[in-house]
Amino acid sequence: MNHAEAIELAGLYVLDALDPDERAQVDAHLASCQETHDEFAEVGAVAPALASLAEPAGAPASLKMKVMADYRAGAGAGAGAGKPAAVWDMPRSAAPQVTRQAGRPRFGWVAGLAAVLIIAVVGGFAYTAQQRADREAERSNQVAAAIDVMAQPDATVALLSGTGAADGAHGFAAFPASGAGYLVMVGLPDAPAGQTYQAWYLVDGQATSAGLMTVDAEGYAILDGMSGMAGANLVALTIERAGGVAQPTGDPVAAGELRSNAAAS
Amino acid sequence: MRGAGPSDEALLERLAAGPDEGALSDLYDRYQAMMYGLAMRITRDPALAQDAVQEAFVGVWRNAARYAVGRSTVRTWMLSIAHHRAIDIVRRRRPTSALPEIETNDPALTAPDVWPEVAQTLDRATIDTAMAALPEAQRQAIQLAYFEGLTQVEIAARTGTPLGTVKSRVRLGLLQMRRTLEGEAA
């Protein structure tokens, strides 16, 4: 491609209207040609104006949940996000050893992060369980059952981390291939007066309530007996008015992408 | 975009420096409506538009470190990514080639140029008027390319026009728009 041919394609280039091969030829020319290519910048500068012709439209609240979940799930993979979110950076020296996980089946993609999480949940709970009575024992059983589900090879699991009002909270949702699932959150602050935490399933961007969550004195919130939801790809928490709402009204304070242990292992 | 709180550039710097959900959340709040509106205009489908914006934000945080301050505004950069993703989604649904995996950081597109900053101050009606002032054939070619994601070959087939004519219509139309809008902004 010579210089004149490249210039002729400037308008189509800046509008993304070239086939990949054509675009590659222009790119190669721009990289190698010593002449000036001011016209590309001139016509390229019109593109932002064209974008302005589209009427702004508020995206559904659930989209932000998905965007933030993408970030949490992939923050270790891209440039500028070289490590998982800080909420997962539990100091190992502070985390009790959990021997009850020995001999459990491998549980795929969640192994690394889930191991930290299990230590946090069970370790933290074990500490409080030694000092408290029946309520904590019941909670211990729920957490242990939830972890059992999370460890099943065919389970579907989401790791959730908090942000905003729930910054520092973490947890997981786990659904077996059949039977009841769980959502366990740790480190949640109390919901503001007159409000509650509400859990959501997201299916193709549409939110369906998964139930309300009450935070106990130690910052635990557990939903059990969850039926799961076919096609759901995200679990999220929002803060809503007491009694719950039909659709989320605010940004998520925690969210996690649902992934199959079987598919990812 | 300016206003209360950190600048767009500062938020992008924070994303580039390390995981920072607050920075991404702020950028999302500032630009989701523009990005979603653009994606809706291109895809004409809420689910596809959401996919485009979701993919665009992956592009934003993965490429935050590649953003070059001074070459384009964060707004322009993010809208370019949203446009690219929306066009790609539209093309995937047609029997044509998908776009390559780029994040619109091409030097030619982001060459230092103060006019885009000026263009941001123009309102939609002014830009619409400049578009409407173009000859019908030029306006149609630009709209088919930018808002419908047609390639030059597809535009030629759709309009029954030789390829060379399509190239010149788009190029001359954009140059004319720029001249018109520069006059409005002066």
Interface residues (C-beta under 8 A of the other chain):
Chain A: E8 L9 A10 G11 L12 Y13 V14 L15 D16 A17 L18 D19 P20 D21 E22 R23 A24 D27 L30 H37 D38 E39 F40 A41 E42 V43 G44 A45 V46 A47 P48 A49 L50 A51 S52 L53 A54 E55 P56 A57 G58 A59 P60 L63 K64 K66 V67 M68 D70 Y71 R72 G74 A75 A77 G78 A79 G80 A81 G82 K83 P84 A85 A86 T163 G164 D204 G205 D251
Chain B: L15 A16 A17 G18 P19 E21 G22 L24 S25 Y28 Q32 A33 M34 M35 Y36 G37 L38 M40 R41 I42 P46 A47 A49 Q50 V53 Q54 F57 V58 W61 R62 N63 A64 A65 R66 T73 R75 T76 L79 S80 H83 H84 I87 T96 S97 A98 L99 P100 D106 P107 A108 L109 T110 A111 P112 D113 W115 P116 A119 Q120 L122 R124 I127 D128 A130 M131 I142 A145 Y146 F147 G149 L150 T151 Q152 V153 I155 G164 V166 K167 S168 V170 R171 L172 G173 L174 L175 M177 R178 L181
